[in-house]
Amino acid sequence: MKPIRRSLVVLCLVIIGLGEPIVANPLAIHRESCVVHVDPGTSIQAALDGAPEGGVVCLGAGVWTEHLTITKPVRLQGQGAGHTVLRAEEAGVPVIRISSDEEGAEIYVGHLAIGGGWGEQGVGILGEGRARIKVEACLLVENEGGAWFGGSTEASVTSSRIVRNGTGIVALQYSRVEVERSLVWGNRFDGVWLWGLAHARIVDSIVANNAEGVVLWGVARAAVRRTIIATNTNGGLVLRDAAQLIATENRIVGNGRYGVGVYTQPCADTDEGFFGHIVGAGNVIMGPRAAAVDSGGAVCPAVLAFLMTDAGGELNWNR
C-alpha cells in the first residue's frame, strides 16, 4: 500500500473513533503510575497543584467545567475524548494554560475533550514560555482557538482532532510544533497558522474544510509531508513575507483559489510581497472544484508546478 493511502486509512479510523484508535485502552500503559485519581465534582486544579513533578493525574469519565493552569512537569490523562470532557467556564480564559520558564519541562495532556472556550484567548490549550508540550488523542472543539503555542514552546499534537474552532492550531514567536496523524477540520479561519519565527512539521494528517488550510507569515517555516490538504475555502497552502516551505508527497485538492499560492500579485490582490523559499516534490495538486466561484488553479505562480513532479525543484525569492 502506498504511504499516502496507508495514511488515509489510519486517519479515517481517527475520525470515526474520536481520535482514539491508536491506543485501544488509553489508561492501560500508565494507570499503575497514577498519583491522583480525580472524579467529577472534584477539582482538577487542586489535584495538579498537589501532584509531584513528573506525576500522573488521571481523570475519570465525566464532565468538568473548569480552567486549568499547569506550570510544572506533569501528566494529565483522561479516559478518552468520548468519556472525559473539560469545558470552559469564563470568557477570554484558556481552558488549559500551560506556562513554564523551566527549559525542557515536559507536560502531557491526553485522551480528553477540551471545548467551549470563547472570547479573546478563549482557546482550548495555550502554551507559553519554554515548556515541552505533548497533546495526544485529544478532541479540541468549539473554542475561539484550538491550540495556540507561543514563546519558545516545543509542542507535539498527535492522533488528535482540532475541529470547529475559530483557528485550529497557531504557532507564534519562536515556538515549534509537530502535528502528526491528526485532523484539523472545519475551523472558521485558518486550519494551521504560523507566524514570526515559528517552525512546524505536519505529517500524515488532514487539514480540510477550513477558511484557509496552512498559512505561513513572517519568516515562519514548515515541512509538510504525506498530508491531505483539501476543500479549504481560500487556499490550501498560503505563504507570504519571507516564509519557507518544504512540501513532499501531499495531496492538495479541491481548495478555493490555489492549492499552493503566495500572497503577492498576480496570485492575490495585494500590495504586499513574497520573498521566501519553497522546495518540494511528489505532490498531487489540483485546483478548485469546478463549481468554485473564485477559481484559481493548482499553483501560483506557475513556476511552482515543480511541486507536482517527481524530480521537484525550488523557488527562492529571498536571494
ROPAMI-726105 format. One record per residue: residue number from 1; residue in three letters; x, y, z of N, C-alpha, C, CB in turn. Coordinates in steps of 0.2 Angstrom, whole numbers. Glycine has a CB too. Example, Ala and Ser with C-alpha at 12.3 -4.5 7.8 and 13.67 -1.06 7.14 Angstrom:
residues 2
R   num   residu    n.c1    n.c2    n.c3   ca.c1   ca.c2   ca.c3    c.c1    c.c2    c.c3   cb.c1   cb.c2   cb.c3
R     1      ALA      66     -28      39      62     -22      39      66     -16      39      57     -22      45
R     2      SER      64     -11      35      68      -5      36      64       0      39      70      -3      29
This chain:
residues 319
R   num   residu    n.c1    n.c2    n.c3   ca.c1   ca.c2   ca.c3    c.c1    c.c2    c.c3   cb.c1   cb.c2   cb.c3
R     1      MET       4      -6       0       0       0       0       4       6       0      -5       0       6
R     2      LYS       3      11      -4       7      17      -5       6      21       2       5      21     -11
R     3      PRO      11      25       4      11      29      10       5      33      11      17      33      11
R     4      ILE       3      37       5      -2      42       6      -9      38       7      -3      46       0
R     5      ARG     -10      32       4     -16      28       5     -16      25      12     -16      22       0
R     6      ARG     -10      23      15     -10      20      21     -11      25      26      -2      17      23
R     7      SER      -9      31      25     -10      37      30     -18      38      30      -6      43      28
R     8      LEU     -21      38      24     -28      40      24     -32      35      28     -30      40      17
R     9      VAL     -30      28      27     -34      23      31     -33      24      39     -31      16      29
R    10      VAL     -27      26      41     -26      27      48     -30      33      50     -19      28      50
R    11      LEU     -30      38      46     -34      44      48     -42      43      48     -32      50      44
R    12      CYS     -44      39      44     -51      38      44     -53      34      50     -53      33      38
R    13      LEU     -49      30      53     -50      27      59     -50      32      65     -45      22      61
R    14      VAL     -45      37      64     -45      43      69     -52      46      69     -39      47      68
R    15      ILE     -54      48      63     -60      52      63     -66      48      66     -62      54      55
R    16      ILE     -67      42      64     -73      38      67     -72      37      74     -73      31      63
R    17      GLY     -66      36      77     -66      34      84     -64      40      89     -61      29      84
R    18      LEU     -66      46      87     -64      52      91     -57      53      93     -68      51      98
R    19      GLY     -53      51      88     -46      52      89     -42      47      93     -44      58      91
R    20      GLU     -46      41      95     -43      36      99     -41      29      97     -47      36     105
R    21      PRO     -41      28      90     -40      21      88     -32      19      89     -41      20      81
R    22      ILE     -28      24      90     -21      22      91     -20      18      97     -17      28      90
R    23      VAL     -23      20     103     -22      17     109     -29      14     111     -19      21     114
R    24      ALA     -30       8     111     -37       5     112     -39       6     119     -37      -3     111
R    25      ASN     -34       5     124     -36       7     131     -31      12     133     -35       0     135
R    26      PRO     -33      19     133     -28      24     135     -25      24     141     -31      30     134
R    27      LEU     -28      20     146     -25      20     153     -21      14     154     -31      20     158
R    28      ALA     -21       9     150     -18       3     151     -10       4     152     -19      -2     145
R    29      ILE      -7       8     149       0       9     149       2      13     156       3      13     143
R    30      HIS      -2      18     158       0      22     163      -4      22     169       1      29     160
R    31      ARG      -9      18     170     -14      18     175     -10      17     182     -19      13     174
R    32      GLU      -5      12     182      -2      10     188       2      16     190       2       4     186
R    33      SER       4      20     186       8      26     189       4      32     191      13      28     183
R    34      CYS      -2      32     191      -7      37     193      -5      39     200     -14      36     192
R    35      VAL      -4      46     202      -3      48     208      -9      50     211       3      53     209
R    36      VAL     -14      53     207     -20      55     209     -25      53     204     -20      63     210
R    37      HIS     -31      51     207     -37      49     203     -42      55     204     -40      42     204
R    38      VAL     -45      58     199     -50      63     200     -56      61     197     -47      70     197
R    39      ASP     -62      62     201     -68      60     198     -72      67     198     -72      55     203
R    40      PRO     -77      67     194     -82      73     193     -84      75     200     -88      72     188
R    41      GLY     -84      82     200     -86      85     207     -80      87     211     -90      81     210
R    42      THR     -74      84     209     -68      86     212     -63      90     208     -64      79     214
R    43      SER     -60      95     211     -56     100     207     -50      96     204     -54     105     211
R    44      ILE     -49      97     197     -43      95     194     -37      99     195     -44      95     186
R    45      GLN     -38     106     196     -33     111     198     -30     109     204     -35     118     198
R    46      ALA     -34     107     209     -31     105     216     -27      99     215     -37     104     221
R    47      ALA     -29      94     211     -25      88     210     -18      90     207     -29      83     206
R    48      LEU     -19      94     202     -12      96     198      -8     100     203     -14     101     192
R    49      ASP     -10     104     207      -6     108     212      -3     103     217     -10     113     216
R    50      GLY      -6      98     219      -4      94     224       1      88     221      -9      91     228
R    51      ALA       1      87     215       5      82     212      12      84     212       2      80     205
R    52      PRO      16      79     212      23      80     212      26      81     205      28      74     215
R    53      GLU      31      84     204      34      85     197      35      78     194      41      88     197
R    54      GLY      32      77     188      33      71     184      27      66     186      39      67     186
R    55      GLY      22      68     190      17      64     192      11      64     187      14      67     199
R    56      VAL       7      58     188       2      57     183      -5      58     186       2      50     180
R    57      VAL      -9      63     184     -15      64     186     -20      61     182     -17      72     187
R    58      CYS     -24      56     184     -29      53     180     -36      55     181     -28      45     181
R    59      LEU     -40      57     176     -46      59     176     -51      53     175     -48      65     172
R    60      GLY     -57      53     179     -62      48     177     -66      50     171     -66      46     183
R    61      ALA     -71      46     170     -76      48     165     -81      53     168     -80      42     162
R    62      GLY     -82      58     164     -87      64     166     -85      70     163     -86      64     174
R    63      VAL     -89      75     166     -88      82     163     -86      87     169     -95      85     160
R    64      TRP     -81      91     167     -78      96     172     -79     103     168     -71      95     174
R    65      THR     -82     108     172     -82     115     170     -77     119     174     -89     118     170
R    66      GLU     -71     120     171     -65     122     175     -60     125     170     -62     116     180
R    67      HIS     -56     129     173     -50     132     169     -44     129     173     -50     140     168
R    68      LEU     -39     127     169     -33     124     172     -27     128     170     -32     117     170
R    69      THR     -22     129     175     -15     131     174     -10     126     176     -14     138     178
R    70      ILE      -6     124     171      -1     120     173       6     123     172      -1     113     168
R    71      THR      10     123     177      16     126     177      22     122     179      16     132     182
R    72      LYS      21     115     179      27     111     181      26     104     177      27     109     189
R    73      PRO      31     100     177      31      94     173      26      89     176      38      91     172
R    74      VAL      21      88     172      15      83     175      12      80     169      10      87     179
R    75      ARG       8      75     170       5      71     165      -3      71     167       7      64     164
R    76      LEU      -7      74     163     -14      75     164     -18      70     159     -17      82     163
R    77      GLN     -21      65     161     -24      60     156     -31      58     158     -19      54     157
R    78      GLY     -35      58     153     -42      56     154     -43      49     151     -47      61     150
R    79      GLN     -49      47     151     -51      40     149     -53      40     141     -57      38     153
R    80      GLY     -52      45     138     -54      46     131     -58      52     129     -57      39     129
R    81      ALA     -58      54     123     -61      61     122     -69      60     122     -59      63     115
R    82      GLY     -71      53     121     -78      52     121     -81      51     128     -80      46     117
R    83      HIS     -76      51     133     -78      50     140     -76      55     145     -75      43     142
R    84      THR     -71      59     144     -68      64     149     -68      70     145     -61      62     151
R    85      VAL     -72      75     148     -73      82     145     -72      87     149     -81      82     142
R    86      LEU     -68      92     147     -66      98     151     -69     104     147     -58      99     152
R    87      ARG     -73     108     150     -76     114     146     -75     120     150     -83     113     144
R    88      ALA     -75     126     146     -74     132     149     -79     135     153     -72     137     143
R    89      GLU     -77     139     158     -82     142     162     -83     149     161     -81     141     170
R    90      GLU     -77     153     159     -77     160     159     -75     162     152     -73     163     164
R    91      ALA     -77     168     149     -75     170     143     -68     173     143     -80     176     140
R    92      GLY     -64     172     138     -57     175     137     -52     172     141     -58     182     139
R    93      VAL     -53     166     144     -48     162     148     -47     156     144     -51     161     155
R    94      PRO     -41     154     143     -39     147     140     -42     142     145     -32     146     140
R    95      VAL     -45     136     142     -47     131     146     -41     128     149     -50     126     141
R    96      ILE     -35     127     146     -29     124     149     -24     129     147     -28     117     147
R    97      ARG     -21     132     152     -15     136     151      -9     133     153     -15     143     154
R    98      ILE      -4     132     149       2     128     151       8     134     150       4     122     146
R    99      SER      11     135     156      16     140     156      22     138     160      13     147     158
R   100      SER      28     138     158      34     136     162      40     140     159      35     128     162
R   101      ASP      44     142     163      50     145     161      56     140     162      52     152     165
R   102      GLU      54     134     164      59     129     165      61     126     159      57     124     171
R   103      GLU      67     127     156      68     124     149      68     117     149      75     126     147
R   104      GLY      64     114     144      63     107     144      58     104     148      69     104     145
R   105      ALA      54     108     152      49     105     156      44     101     152      46     110     161
R   106      GLU      43      95     153      38      91     149      31      90     152      41      84     148
R   107      ILE      26      92     148      19      92     151      15      89     146      17     100     152
R   108      TYR      11      84     148       7      80     144       0      81     145       9      72     145
R   109      VAL      -4      81     140     -11      82     140     -14      77     135     -14      89     139
R   110      GLY     -18      72     138     -20      67     133     -27      63     135     -15      61     133
R   111      HIS     -30      61     129     -36      57     130     -42      60     133     -34      50     134
R   112      LEU     -43      67     131     -49      70     134     -51      75     128     -47      74     140
R   113      ALA     -58      77     129     -60      83     125     -60      89     129     -68      81     123
R   114      ILE     -58      95     125     -57     101     128     -61     106     124     -50     103     128
R   115      GLY     -66     110     126     -70     114     122     -74     119     126     -75     110     119
R   116      GLY     -77     123     122     -81     129     124     -78     135     126     -85     127     130
R   117      GLY     -71     136     124     -68     142     126     -70     148     121     -61     142     125
R   118      TRP     -72     154     123     -74     159     119     -71     166     121     -82     160     119
R   119      GLY     -71     171     117     -68     177     118     -61     177     117     -70     179     126
R   120      GLU     -58     183     118     -51     184     117     -47     179     121     -48     191     118
R   121      GLN     -42     175     119     -38     170     122     -43     164     125     -35     173     128
R   122      GLY     -49     164     123     -53     158     124     -51     152     120     -60     160     124
R   123      VAL     -45     149     121     -43     144     117     -43     137     121     -36     145     115
R   124      GLY     -43     132     118     -43     125     121     -36     124     125     -44     120     116
R   125      ILE     -31     125     122     -24     124     125     -20     130     123     -21     117     123
R   126      LEU     -17     134     128     -12     139     127      -6     137     130     -15     146     130
R   127      GLY       0     137     126       6     135     128      11     142     128       9     130     124
R   128      GLU      14     143     133      18     149     134      25     147     137      15     154     138
R   129      GLY      30     151     137      36     150     140      41     146     136      35     148     147
R   130      ARG      44     141     140      49     136     137      47     129     138      56     138     140
R   131      ALA      41     128     139      39     121     140      39     116     134      32     121     143
R   132      ARG      40     110     135      39     105     130      32     102     131      44      99     130
R   133      ILE      27     102     127      20     100     127      19      95     123      16     106     126
R   134      LYS      15      90     125      13      84     121       6      84     122      17      77     123
R   135      VAL       2      84     116      -5      84     116      -7      77     112      -9      90     113
R   136      GLU     -10      72     115     -11      66     112     -18      64     113      -6      61     115
R   137      ALA     -21      61     107     -28      59     107     -33      63     110     -28      52     110
R   138      CYS     -33      70     109     -37      74     112     -42      77     106     -34      80     115
R   139      LEU     -48      79     108     -53      82     104     -53      90     106     -60      79     104
R   140      LEU     -51      94     102     -51     102     104     -57     104      99     -44     105     102
R   141      VAL     -62     106     102     -68     108      98     -72     114     101     -73     102      99
R   142      GLU     -74     118      96     -78     124      98     -75     129     103     -85     122     100
R   143      ASN     -69     130     102     -66     135     106     -64     141     101     -59     133     109
R   144      GLU     -62     147     104     -60     153     100     -54     151      96     -58     159     104
R   145      GLY     -50     146      99     -44     143      95     -43     136      98     -38     148      96
R   146      GLY     -41     132      94     -40     125      96     -34     125     101     -39     120      91
R   147      ALA     -28     125      98     -21     125     102     -17     131      99     -18     118     101
R   148      TRP     -15     135     104     -10     141     102      -4     140     106     -14     147     104
R   149      PHE       2     141     103       8     140     106      12     146     104      12     133     103
R   150      GLY      16     149     109      20     155     109      26     154     113      16     161     111
R   151      GLY      30     160     113      36     160     117      41     155     113      35     157     124
R   152      SER      44     151     117      49     146     114      47     139     116      56     147     118
R   153      THR      40     138     116      37     131     117      39     126     112      30     132     118
R   154      GLU      40     120     113      40     115     109      34     110     110      47     111     109
R   155      ALA      30     109     105      24     106     106      23     100     100      18     110     105
R   156      SER      20      95     102      18      90      98      10      89      98      22      83      98
R   157      VAL       7      88      93       0      86      93      -1      80      89      -5      92      90
R   158      THR      -3      75      92      -3      68      89     -10      65      90       3      64      92
R   159      SER     -12      61      85     -18      57      85     -24      61      88     -17      51      89
R   160      SER     -25      68      86     -30      72      89     -34      75      84     -26      77      93
R   161      ARG     -40      78      86     -44      81      81     -45      88      84     -51      77      81
R   162      ILE     -44      93      79     -45     100      81     -50     103      76     -38     104      80
R   163      VAL     -56     103      78     -62     104      74     -67     110      77     -66      98      73
R   164      ARG     -69     113      72     -75     118      73     -73     124      78     -81     115      75
R   165      ASN     -66     126      78     -64     131      82     -64     138      78     -57     130      85
R   166      GLY     -62     143      81     -60     149      77     -54     148      72     -59     155      81
R   167      THR     -48     147      75     -42     145      72     -40     138      75     -37     150      72
R   168      GLY     -38     134      71     -36     127      73     -30     127      77     -35     122      67
R   169      ILE     -24     127      74     -18     127      78     -14     133      76     -13     121      76
R   170      VAL     -11     137      81      -7     143      80       0     142      83     -11     149      82
R   171      ALA       5     144      79      12     144      82      15     151      81      16     138      79
R   172      LEU      17     154      86      19     161      86      26     161      89      14     166      89
R   173      GLN      29     167      87      36     169      90      41     164      89      35     170      98
R   174      TYR      44     160      94      49     156      92      47     148      93      55     157      97
R   175      SER      41     147      94      38     141      95      39     136      89      31     141      97
R   176      ARG      39     129      91      40     124      87      34     119      88      47     121      87
R   177      VAL      31     117      83      25     112      84      26     106      78      19     116      83
R   178      GLU      24     101      81      24      95      76      17      92      76      29      89      78
R   179      VAL      14      91      71       7      89      70       7      82      66       2      94      66
R   180      GLU       5      77      69       6      70      66      -1      66      67      12      66      69
R   181      ARG      -3      63      62      -9      59      62     -15      62      65      -7      52      66
R   182      SER     -16      68      63     -21      72      66     -26      75      61     -19      78      71
R   183      LEU     -32      77      63     -37      80      59     -38      87      61     -44      76      59
R   184      VAL     -37      92      56     -39      99      58     -44     101      53     -32     104      57
R   185      TRP     -50     102      55     -56     102      51     -61     107      53     -59      95      50
R   186      GLY     -64     110      48     -70     114      49     -69     120      54     -75     110      52
R   187      ASN     -63     123      54     -62     129      58     -63     135      54     -54     129      61
R   188      ARG     -66     140      58     -69     146      54     -63     150      50     -72     150      59
R   189      PHE     -57     150      53     -52     154      50     -47     149      47     -49     159      55
R   190      ASP     -40     150      49     -35     145      47     -35     139      50     -28     149      48
R   191      GLY     -34     134      47     -33     127      50     -26     127      54     -32     121      45
R   192      VAL     -21     129      51     -14     130      54     -11     136      52      -9     124      53
R   193      TRP     -10     141      57      -7     147      56       0     148      59     -12     153      58
R   194      LEU       5     149      55      12     150      58      14     157      57      17     145      55
R   195      TRP      17     160      62      19     167      61      25     169      65      13     172      64
R   196      GLY      29     174      63      35     176      67      41     171      65      34     176      74
R   197      LEU      44     168      70      50     163      68      47     156      70      56     165      73
R   198      ALA      41     155      70      38     148      72      40     143      66      31     149      72
R   199      HIS      41     137      69      43     131      64      37     126      65      50     128      66
R   200      ALA      36     122      60      31     117      61      33     111      56      24     119      59
R   201      ARG      31     105      58      31      99      54      24      96      55      37      94      57
R   202      ILE      22      95      49      15      92      48      15      86      44      10      97      45
R   203      VAL      13      80      47      14      74      43       9      69      44      21      71      45
R   204      ASP       7      66      39       1      60      40      -5      63      43       4      54      44
R   205      SER      -7      69      41     -13      72      44     -18      75      39     -11      78      48
R   206      ILE     -23      77      41     -28      80      36     -30      87      38     -35      76      36
R   207      VAL     -29      92      34     -31      99      35     -37     101      30     -25     104      35
R   208      ALA     -43     101      32     -48     101      27     -54     106      30     -51      95      25
R   209      ASN     -58     109      25     -64     112      26     -63     118      31     -69     108      29
R   210      ASN     -57     121      31     -56     127      35     -56     133      30     -49     127      38
R   211      ALA     -56     139      33     -56     145      28     -50     145      24     -57     152      32
R   212      GLU     -44     144      27     -38     143      24     -34     137      27     -33     149      24
R   213      GLY     -30     133      23     -28     127      26     -22     128      30     -25     123      20
R   214      VAL     -16     129      27     -10     130      31      -7     137      29      -4     124      30
R   215      VAL      -6     142      33      -4     148      32       2     150      35     -10     153      34
R   216      LEU       7     153      31      14     155      34      15     162      33      19     151      31
R   217      TRP      16     166      39      18     173      38      25     174      41      13     177      42
R   218      GLY      27     180      40      34     182      43      39     178      40      34     181      51
R   219      VAL      44     175      45      49     170      42      48     163      45      56     173      45
R   220      ALA      41     162      46      39     155      48      42     150      43      32     155      49
R   221      ARG      43     144      46      45     138      42      40     132      43      52     136      43
R   222      ALA      39     128      38      35     122      38      38     117      34      28     124      37
R   223      ALA      38     111      36      39     105      32      32     101      32      45     100      35
R   224      VAL      29     100      27      23      96      26      24      90      22      17     101      23
R   225      ARG      22      84      25      23      78      21      17      73      22      30      75      23
R   226      ARG      16      70      17      10      65      17       4      67      20      13      58      20
R   227      THR       2      73      19      -4      76      22      -9      78      17      -2      82      26
R   228      ILE     -15      77      18     -21      79      14     -23      86      16     -27      74      14
R   229      ILE     -23      91      11     -25      97      12     -30      99       7     -19     103      11
R   230      ALA     -37      99       9     -42      98       4     -48     103       6     -45      91       4
R   231      THR     -51     106       1     -58     109       2     -58     115       7     -63     104       3
R   232      ASN     -52     118       7     -51     124      11     -54     130       7     -44     125      14
R   233      THR     -58     135       9     -61     140       5     -56     144       2     -66     144      10
R   234      ASN     -51     147       5     -47     152       2     -40     150       0     -47     158       7
R   235      GLY     -39     144       0     -32     141      -2     -30     136       3     -27     147      -1
R   236      GLY     -26     131       0     -23     126       3     -17     127       7     -21     120      -2
R   237      LEU     -11     129       4      -5     131       7      -4     138       5       1     127       5
R   238      VAL      -4     143       9      -3     150       8       3     153      11     -10     154      10
R   239      LEU       7     156       7      13     159      10      14     167       9      20     156       8
R   240      ARG      16     170      13      18     177      12      24     179      16      12     182      15
R   241      ASP      27     185      15      33     188      18      39     184      16      32     188      26
R   242      ALA      43     182      21      49     178      20      48     170      22      55     181      23
R   243      ALA      42     168      22      40     161      24      44     156      20      33     160      24
R   244      GLN      45     150      23      49     145      19      45     138      20      56     144      22
R   245      LEU      45     134      15      40     128      15      44     123      11      34     130      11
R   246      ILE      44     117      14      46     110      11      39     106      10      52     107      15
R   247      ALA      37     104       4      31     101       3      33      94      -1      26     105       0
R   248      THR      31      88       2      33      82      -1      27      77       0      40      79       1
R   249      GLU      25      74      -6      21      68      -5      14      70      -2      24      62      -2
R   250      ASN      11      76      -3       5      78      -1       0      77      -6       5      85       2
R   251      ARG      -7      77      -4     -12      78      -9     -16      84      -7     -17      71      -8
R   252      ILE     -16      89     -12     -18      96     -10     -24      97     -16     -13     101     -11
R   253      VAL     -30      96     -14     -35      95     -19     -41      99     -17     -37      88     -20
R   254      GLY     -45     102     -22     -51     105     -21     -52     111     -17     -56     100     -18
R   255      ASN     -46     115     -16     -46     121     -12     -48     127     -16     -39     122      -9
R   256      GLY     -51     132     -13     -53     138     -16     -46     142     -18     -57     142     -12
R   257      ARG     -47     146     -23     -41     149     -26     -36     145     -28     -38     154     -21
R   258      TYR     -30     144     -24     -25     139     -27     -23     134     -22     -19     144     -28
R   259      GLY     -21     128     -24     -18     123     -20     -12     126     -16     -17     117     -24
R   260      VAL      -7     128     -19      -2     132     -16      -1     138     -19       5     127     -17
R   261      GLY      -1     144     -15       0     150     -18       3     155     -13      -7     153     -19
R   262      VAL       6     160     -16      10     165     -12       6     172     -12      17     166     -15
R   263      TYR       7     175      -7       2     181      -6       6     187      -9       1     183       2
R   264      THR       6     188     -16       8     193     -19       5     193     -26      16     193     -20
R   265      GLN       5     199     -30       2     199     -36       6     195     -41       2     206     -39
R   266      PRO       3     191     -46      -4     191     -48      -8     186     -44      -5     190     -55
R   267      CYS      -5     183     -39      -9     177     -36     -14     180     -31      -4     173     -32
R   268      ALA     -13     186     -28     -18     189     -24     -18     197     -25     -15     188     -16
R   269      ASP     -24     200     -24     -25     207     -25     -22     210     -19     -32     208     -26
R   270      THR     -16     212     -19     -12     215     -13      -6     219     -15     -10     209      -8
R   271      ASP      -4     223     -11       2     227     -12       8     224      -9       1     234     -10
R   272      GLU       6     219      -4      12     215      -1      15     210      -5       9     212       6
R   273      GLY      21     208      -3      25     204      -7      27     197      -4      31     207      -9
R   274      PHE      30     193      -8      33     186      -5      40     186      -7      29     180      -8
R   275      PHE      44     185      -2      51     184      -4      54     179       0      55     191      -2
R   276      GLY      51     173       0      53     167       3      56     162      -1      47     164       7
R   277      HIS      55     155       2      58     150      -1      54     144      -1      65     148       2
R   278      ILE      52     140      -7      48     134      -7      52     129     -11      42     136     -11
R   279      VAL      52     123      -8      55     117     -10      50     111     -10      62     115      -6
R   280      GLY      50     107     -15      46     101     -14      46      97     -20      39     103     -13
R   281      ALA      42      91     -19      42      86     -25      37      81     -23      49      82     -26
R   282      GLY      34      78     -28      30      72     -27      23      73     -25      33      67     -23
R   283      ASN      20      79     -25      14      81     -23       8      80     -28      14      88     -20
R   284      VAL       2      79     -26      -3      79     -31      -7      85     -29      -8      72     -30
R   285      ILE      -8      90     -34     -11      96     -33     -16      98     -38      -6     102     -32
R   286      MET     -22      99     -36     -27     100     -41     -31     107     -39     -33      95     -41
R   287      GLY     -33     111     -43     -36     117     -42     -43     117     -39     -36     121     -48
R   288      PRO     -46     122     -39     -53     122     -36     -58     118     -39     -56     129     -36
R   289      ARG     -63     116     -36     -69     112     -39     -72     116     -44     -74     110     -33
R   290      ALA     -75     113     -49     -77     117     -55     -83     122     -53     -80     112     -60
R   291      ALA     -86     120     -47     -91     125     -45     -89     131     -41     -96     121     -41
R   292      ALA     -82     131     -40     -80     136     -36     -81     143     -39     -72     135     -34
R   293      VAL     -83     148     -35     -84     155     -38     -78     158     -40     -88     159     -33
R   294      ASP     -73     158     -35     -67     162     -36     -61     157     -38     -65     165     -29
R   295      SER     -62     154     -44     -57     149     -46     -50     152     -47     -60     146     -53
R   296      GLY     -45     148     -45     -38     150     -47     -35     144     -51     -34     151     -40
R   297      GLY     -31     140     -47     -28     135     -51     -24     130     -46     -23     137     -56
R   298      ALA     -20     126     -48     -16     121     -44     -11     125     -40     -13     116     -48
R   299      VAL      -7     130     -43      -2     133     -40      -2     140     -43       5     130     -41
R   300      CYS       1     145     -39       3     152     -41       9     154     -37      -4     156     -40
R   301      PRO      14     157     -41      15     157     -48      16     150     -51      21     162     -49
R   302      ALA      15     150     -58      15     144     -62      22     140     -61      14     146     -69
R   303      VAL      27     144     -59      33     140     -59      33     135     -53      39     145     -57
R   304      LEU      28     136     -49      28     131     -43      25     124     -46      23     133     -38
R   305      ALA      24     123     -52      22     117     -55      27     111     -53      21     117     -62
R   306      PHE      33     113     -52      38     108     -50      36     104     -44      45     111     -49
R   307      LEU      32     107     -40      30     103     -34      26      97     -36      25     108     -30
R   308      MET      23      97     -42      19      91     -44      24      86     -48      14      93     -48
R   309      THR      30      87     -48      34      82     -52      38      78     -47      39      86     -56
R   310      ASP      41      72     -49      45      68     -45      52      71     -44      46      61     -49
R   311      ALA      54      74     -49      61      77     -48      61      83     -43      63      80     -55
R   312      GLY      55      87     -43      54      93     -39      59      99     -41      56      91     -32
R   313      GLY      59     103     -36      63     109     -38      62     114     -32      61     112     -44
R   314      GLU      64     120     -34      63     126     -28      62     132     -31      70     126     -24
R   315      LEU      59     137     -27      58     144     -29      61     147     -23      50     145     -30
R   316      ASN      66     151     -25      70     155     -20      70     162     -22      77     152     -19
R   317      TRP      65     166     -18      65     173     -20      68     177     -14      57     175     -21
R   318      ASN      71     174     -10      74     178      -4      82     180      -5      74     174       2
R   319      ARG      84     178     -11      91     180     -13      92     187     -14      93     176     -19
